[in-house]
Amino acid sequence: MALRISLLLLLLLPLSASCVPIEIKRAPVSENNGLVVWRRLVAESPSSVELSVDNSSFPLAADRTHRRDPLDGYKKYTGGWNISEQHYWASVGFTAVPLFAFALVWFLGFGLVLLLACCYYCCCRRRNYSYSRVAYALSLILLILFTCAAIIGCTVLYKGQGKFHTSTTTTLNYVVGQSNFTVDNLRNFSDSLSAAKKIGVDQIFLPSDIQNKIDAIETKLNTSANDLANRTSSNSKKIRAVLNTVRLDLIIVAAVMLFLVFLGFLFSILGLQFLVSILVVVGWILVAGTFILCGVFLLLHNVVADTCVAMDDWVNHPHAHTALDDILPCVDVATANESLYRSKEVTFQLVNLVNQVITTVSNQNFPPNLTPLYYNQSGPLLPVLCNPYTSDMNNRTCISGEVNLNNATQVWKGYECRSAIVSGSEICTTVGRVTPSIYNQMIAAVSVSQGLYQYGPFLTQLEDCTFVRDTFTAINSNNCPGLEKYSKWIYIGLVMVSTAVMLSLIFWLIYARERRHRKYNKQFVARSSQPPYPLQDKAS
């Protein structure tokens, strides 16, 4: 159970982190329970070198994780939230030590009491049936009270595990949805780049060097999208399996403990001493295991709360170097910059391609002998397309007379002529500046350009981790309160069940003893009230 719960947390965070990896090169740095933690690779630059040698970092959830570290002489841990740091796990695990220690003391102490009791009844048993009505009544009242407490604890545990399972499943579904959204956008962006290579307007295509660059970045994008999709699918399956197993285990614990309490109470009331003794032994082992489970869920509750605070701190300190930087694959600067730059470059080239056809072909009045440049162009000049970028890939504002990517289709429709095939060439038969085939080619170029332009903000969010920060903000606001609340419910329910069953089995023995003594006492009183000799008949 402890391993499953630890796996749950270790799997969930890397999946939530991996919802935005636009990275290709990765280097495995450590492996824990089959989970490879990937470090980001940044572009080779002086700034990145300085960052790599700077060991200072902002500790996440510093106040909450300020706990004693048994691996460091019980000094206060100051490293903040960091699931790759053993001192963090040692400090958060130390919070559950009292429960683990109590489980050990209970197991050894009560086991010793049971052993001594067995030796006493087997070797030194004396017939002493002293009886007290107060002890009998008090033991019965306390037995009923602790039985009710155990039932309440089982109810809290059952309700808590249901709410916790729903909360964790909702969080997982949200993270997987964000991951799939990223995969779809990366693939759609790659498809748009691929389509741009095939765009040709009046037999004019993108330069070959641009097409080669598109091929290179397209390969990287597809690799990133496929890698993210595979990791998301694999991790989500593991997490769902762990969630279902934890839920089943908790239901079994609640049912077994409830059944044990019911049988113990029933056998005690009926005075079935032998069966009570068997249940006491079983309960002794189960209580020890349940206290261990309490400690595990206390640890889980603390780690969940730490993680939520850490995500909030990471969102609020976007420029600080933190522990999340080593496991979040959201800022491969080189690939993100290349993807963003390439989208701008292809958009710029496509718009220029369209404008080149407009200015050098559509808006010219060629003589009929200059086919295929001549196709009987006539009428008002066709407005050029607004290029959203300058030659150095900065944003550009449209000027008067240009049509933008959003309305070019409608505006150019008014400049389309009707055409006919004459001597193998398409010739306008009405007034217009573009034939239907050229119009369709221009619209295709505009559509691809508009698609690439619209992916700019998305790529920017990937580059500066805005997408991940928004995801973490949503998780912290919508999911963390439930995760913390219901993991605490489970912990409280387990503590109530463990304590109530522990005290119940003690009073099973006490009440069974008092009931047996009361029975023998009544039998003794009944025998004492009878005359020692039968009365003789008066006639005799």
Secondary structure, DSSP 8 states (H G I E B T S, - for coil): -HHHHHHHHHHHHHHHHTTS------EEEEEETTEEEEE----SSHHHHHHHH------TTTTTT--EEGGGTTEE--S-S-TT-HHHHHHHHHTTHHHHHHHHHHHHHHHHHHHHHHHHHHHS--------HHHHHHHHHHHHHHHHHHHHHHHHHHHHHHHHHHHHHHHHHHHHHHHHHHHHHHHHHHHHHHHHHH-EETTEE--HHHHHHHHHHHHHHHHHHHHHHHHHHHHHHHHHHHHHHHHHHHHHHHHHHHHHHHHHHHHHHHT-HHHHHHHHHHHHHHHHHHHHHHHHHHHHHHHHHHHHHHHHHHHH-TTS--GGGGT-TT--HHHHHHHHHHHHHHHHHHHHHHHHHIIIIIT----TTSTTT-S---SS----B--SB-TTS-B----TT-B-TTTHHHHHHTTB--EEEETTEEEESSS-SB-HHHHHHHHHHHHHHHHHHHHHHHHHHHHTTHHHHHHHHHIIIIIHHHHHHHHHHHHHHHHHHHHHHHHHHHHHHHHHHHHHHHHHHHHHHHHHHS-SS----TT-
